[in-house]
Amino acid sequence: MVTKKEILEKMSLVTDPELGINIVDLGLVYDVDIRAKKEGEMQKVFIRMTFTTPACPLINEILNDVTAKLDEFKELDIELSVVFDPPWTPERMSERAKIRLGMV
């Protein structure tokens, strides 16, 4: 069974091209819900993520990178949803990201 940590580690390999910071540290991943595997089915994982703004010009590029990384989990049925509610705020960023951006 895959863990939330493994999913987040894989997603942290995706970097925002403008900021050079991974999407997990940016706080763009809202939720990873891993369901118990049912007999005869693939294990299901539901991921909710966002972007700093709905008008982000790099949404498609980042989503393509995320999809490519998650596709490496061949044994999983992953549903990725992009949401804008609640809106992203800088408070969602990790301390590491805030330090890199000079916010602390």
N, C-alpha and C positions, 0 to 999 in steps of 0.2 A: 504494500500500500504506500502510495506517495504521501509525503508530508507537506504541510503548508511551507515549512522552511525550504524544502527542495524547490517548490514552485517559485517562491520569492527569490531564491538564489538564481534560478534560471532567468527570471524577469529582470533581475538586477544587472544582467549582462547587456540590457538594452539601455542605451544612453541617449539623452536628449542632445541632438546635434548642436543646438545653439548654446546650451549651457555646459555641456561636457559632464553632466551628472546623470547617474542612472535613475530610471523612473521610480524605483522603490525608494531611494533616498529623497527624491523630490516629493514623495507622498502622493504619487498618482495612482497607486494601487489601493483601492478602498477595501476590498474584501476578497478573500479566497475561501470558498466553501467546498470542502472535500466530502463527498458522500460515500457511504459504505458501498463496497462493490456487491452487486447482486449477481447471483449465480447465472452464468451464461451471458453476462453483459460486461461491457467495459466500465471501469470505474469512472464516475462523473465528477467533474470539477467545474464549479461556477466561479468566475472571476469578474469583479466589478472594478473598473478603473476609470479615470478621468483625465483631463488635460487642464493646463493652467487657464485656458480660455477656449470656448467653443470655436473661436476664430483662429486657433493655432494653425499656422500654415504647414506644419510638419505632422499633422495627425496621421495621414496615410502612411508616411514613411515610418513613423514610430510603430503604428499598428502592424505594418508588414514585418518589422523586426520582432515584435512581440510574438506574432503568429509563428514566425520561423523558429524562434526559440522554444515555444510551447509545443510545436509539432515534433520536437525531439522526444517527447513523452508519447511513444507509440501506443502504450497500453491504456491511455486515458482518452476519455471523451470530454473535451474542454469546451465550455461555452464562455466566450469573452463578451462582456457587455460594456459599452462606453456610456457613462452617465455624467450628467452635469448638475445633479442634485444629490447631495449638497454641493455647492460650488467649492472648488479648490481654493485654499488660502495658504499663504506661506507658513502658517503655523503647522501644517502637515509635514513639512520637511524635517528630515533628520538633522541632528546637531552637526553631523559631518557636512551635509549640504549647506547648512546655514554658514558654517565657518568658511567653506570654499567660496561662497558668494559674499563674504564679508558682512554678514548680518549679525554676527555676535562678536 
